[in-house]
């Protein structure tokens, strides 16, 4: 079976495409690996260091739906038909895929099936759903800097899932937890005039050890 990078390259650059493509057409690539590939495809525009206005919130909503279905243990993915029919210019999609292919190929070079319990067990899917869902919510928050890192963690988690690579999926989930702490700090700063959690911790340490 071809790797995802090859399938995306063939789909967007070797096969004849019209002026637009919709989500349903792209998802046809996924086949039996649909959960992981959907997470990769939906997170890719926001995970790249490229301007992607308008994608983070709607794709975040779809990713959240995927996360809920992971936690519920569904075998087949459901997405609203109205969302699947939404189109994007083929040229724009090609630009996103072209920028993402080098990163995808680097991950593919080190990925292989391992630690199957992480990707296949009920507990693993619940933990994936929780971390991916949390990051999806962060993608939907209209605060600068709250989109890219969460999307990157979803991309890594989804990539590991579609490769059945528990190590990469686990790394993505751990990354999500670290990002969650950072996002709480960013949101706190946004609503509290520049005071960060790091500042609070420094003050607490001074109180605890200042007299030592």
Protein Blocks (a to p, Z undefined) as FASTA:
>chain_A
ZZfklmmmmmmmmpccdfbdcfklmmmmnmmmlmmmmmmmmmmmmmpccdcehklmmmmm
mmmmmmmmmmnopabdcddfklmmpccdfklmmmmmmmmmmmmmmmmmmgccehkllmmm
mklmmmmmmmmmmmmmmmmpccehilmmmmmmmmmmmmmmmnopaklmmmmmmmmmmmmm
mmmmmmmmmmngopafklmmmmmmmmmmmmZZ
